[in-house]
Each structure stands twice: as structure tokens, then as C-alpha cells.
Amino acid sequence: MSNQSNKAQGVAEQIGGKIKEGVGKVIGNPTMQAEGEAKQIKGMAREESARAAERMKGKGQEVVGAIKNRVGAVIDNEELEAEGKLKEIEGEARQQANQPKH
């Protein structure tokens, strides 16, 4: 399963857990309420796991891009340098987009 679908599934679990917790409160069922809270926590963990994997991919892109950029500069290859810089920027953006929620 991709990180994007894991992230979406985590969010869906959180929403389902919130609903179950709310229903448990309304009908006075502490077991259902606790199950809803547990489902929310599981969803948050799944979402954060997917975000962490995306941050790692972004770091990898950034490192590969930085190397390519430097090699391009050393051998005076502007195209390689530009490709490297672009990959570096993409990696940084991927990391930024997947920061942990606060």
C-alpha cells in the first residue's frame, strides 16, 4: 500500500473512531467510547507512519539531488547541476509537506 493511501486510511480511521466515540458517549456505552478512542489513536499512528516514510523518501531525494548538483558543478555540466538542484528542492518539499501534525 502506498504512503498516500496509508495516510488517507489513517485519517479515515480517526474519523470513524471519533464517530464511534461520540455515539458511545451519547448512548452511554463506555466500551464503545473507548473503542472509538483506540481507533483514533490507531489512525493517528498509521498516518504518522506514512508521513515518516514520505519524509525519508524526501531526504533521499534531497541527498541524491545534492550529490548530482555538486558533481555537475565540479565537471561544469549545467544540465546535471540543474537536475540535481531540482531533485534537492523536490526532496525538501516532500519532507516539508509531511511534517508531523501538532
C-alpha positions, 0 to 999 in steps of 0.5 A: 500500500502506498504512503498516500493511501496509508495516510488517507486510511489513517485519517479515515480511521480517526474519523470513524473512531471519533464517530464511534466515540461520540455515539458511545458517549451519547448512548452511554456505552463506555466500551464503545467510547473507548473503542472509538478512542483506540481507533483514533489513536490507531489512525493517528499512528498509521498516518504518522507512519506514512508521513515518516516514510514520505519524509525519508523518501524526501531526504533521499531525494534531497541527498541524491539531488545534492550529490548530482548538483555538486558533481555537475558543478565540479565537471561544469555540466549545467544540465546535471547541476540543474537536475540535481538542484531540482531533485534537492528542492523536490526532496525538501518539499516532500519532507516539508509537506509531511511534517508531523501534525501538532 
